[in-house]
Amino acid sequence: MNPGKRITELRAIINDHNYKYYVLDQPVISDGEYDILFRELESLERSNPVFFNDSSPTQRIGVEPITAFDNIEHSIPMLSLANAMDNNELTSFHERSTKILETDSILYAAEPKLDGLGVELVYSNGKLTHGSTRGDGFKGEDVTHNLRTIRSIPLRLREKEIPVPLVLEVRGEVFISKKDFSDLNKKQENEDRPLFANPRNAAAGSLRQLDPSITARRPLSIYLYEAGIVEGKTFKTHIAFLEALRMWGLPVNPLIKIVKDDSGIINYHNELEESRNEIPYEIDGTVFKVNDYDQRNRLGARSRSPRWAIAGKFKAQRATTIVKDIEIQIGRTGALTPVAKLDPVFVSGVTVSNATLHNQDEIDRKDIRIGDTVLIERAGDVIPKVVKVIIEKRPKNSSQFKLPRKCPVCKHGVYQLDGEAISRCGNTSCIKQVKARIEHFCSKGAMDIDGLGEKVVDQLVDEGLLDSISSIFSLKKEQLISLDRFGERSSEKLMGSIERSKDTSFSKFVYGLGIRNVGEHLSRLLERNYNCSINRFRTESIDELEKIEGVGPIVAREIFEFWSNQSNCDMVEDCFSRGVTIQKQNDTWSDKLEGKIFVFTGTLQKLNRKNAQEKVQILGGRHSSSISKNTDFVVAGTGAGTKLKKAKQLDIQVMSEDEFLDLINNG
Ligand code: IVH
């Protein structure tokens, strides 16, 4: 096929998959298959630059970071919403509207109020030309370069079902889901970077980057919910407008529905408030909008908010309680984190008894003291935090809180690097650091030693059975049996998990070492770079380290310093002499099964299921426990039943264990 034709075709196919994934929420291909198409397009575009088009799905990140934000004036101001604090105020809103419209019944579009960042997108002739933040409502910042990186925002509107309008200004909210936020913060933590306070701050910070390649790495989502100017198409109702948005390929919140009168409003509001914790993103209330545009026009607007809409506020997820104590926790890098121990208090479905105070700067800024009554806030998944001190309730003789100058555990001096807010214990043998390092080494993304969690590690270190990572591999069953909470079976089980963990990969082992700034992702890059050789990795120079993609000067130095410390080298050596083996399969990093989804069913004879699943992962595939139309292969062991039947119904390729072994070894 001629390259121009194929490029056009691939762009259409990829855009269509984006639509199915982001708008319909019904992907029909796996991530791996998507990547293959994407790479084909990238490669064709590279070798045929005449077909360059900045709306191509490959053109999300611009060439250069910008130097400053321009302002963009909104052609229609982006108004705010008036608030209803309780059900009575929601009823008054409905009554007011019925009175002005001289009717006794009104239909409303009921929507979740997303706790993100308001933005406006502008499409001219179907092409995304501008994007801006809400700003002060009249003008916002031009963040086109960053909005383009959000994969769910189409760079071109779909025109399969309805023609695109001449101009479409559409408003919506950029946000980060709870799961993506917690993953993002985990990543930040693993890389020893500062944590984001909540999803909204993370979303706002991500959108206000000068360099779009940073924004592109942040898990931003968007739902569109209002019109600015629309030229070339008119709508009678809001719901019809939202339907058109979906057809144009723009994501619209599936929880939006039509409700009738104040009873409908209140039911929706109460239901959403009750299910608030199950919704995968943060919402801070509901929004009710008169559905009929004619009625909207008749209701009009006040200076800052329309009369045709109202925001229903959820009850505050805040509470007051007393700081009984401030404890200092020591992390694996020696960081001292002050944690407020609170009088337990119930906030939005959970009892809160701790709140992080981050560091001394934060304590100083809010002047938090032991004995203070504080207002605390819990936003979804976010660690509870102290909003402010209720000064009037402060006990007379309280004093300012200062972090200790000596580690509260080992009494070693505490240091603070220039420009860092974090204080650290300088003693790498501090028992808390040792425990935290062992715990990290055993954690899921690292060696994944089932049964060696926080409590057991604490116990074994306190009993003198563990004192370093490598000591795990000298544990003996006889030492465990006599301990509290251990018996014959549990000791055997733990010994079994330790034994199984010994066959490991470079990336899991290196991530487990807990080198500062070396997270799971970077460990994988290093694995690829050093082709699984720890020896090559540990003897590398700073200059060479810096040449690796993804390794900057700071990380290079951290790695170099880690290996310059003889006790680290000895510890790693001890792991190897006690049986840890880095699996050096030739197939590591092969992408033979890239994106393929496997389901295992029945009993396998030669491999255990976990090993088989790991093999799939090593080769770039994924495994799933249930069969769907996205499944690529079903591996059937003996006794396979219903899943096998389903696979046949769906016409999915079924293979035996031997065929699977053949595929991964020779295929
Ligand atoms: S409609 C005039 N719908 O809430 C109508 N806004 O206080 C204005 N928001 O700045 C917007 N979810 O950022 C609308 N479903 C939703 C919303 C929503 C969140 C935000 C938006 C706006 C603020 C209004």
Residues whose N, C-alpha, C, O or C-beta is under 5 A from the ligand:
A	BS01	IVH	L79 S80 L81 E111 P112 K113 L114 L117 G118 E173 Y225 E226 V287 P306
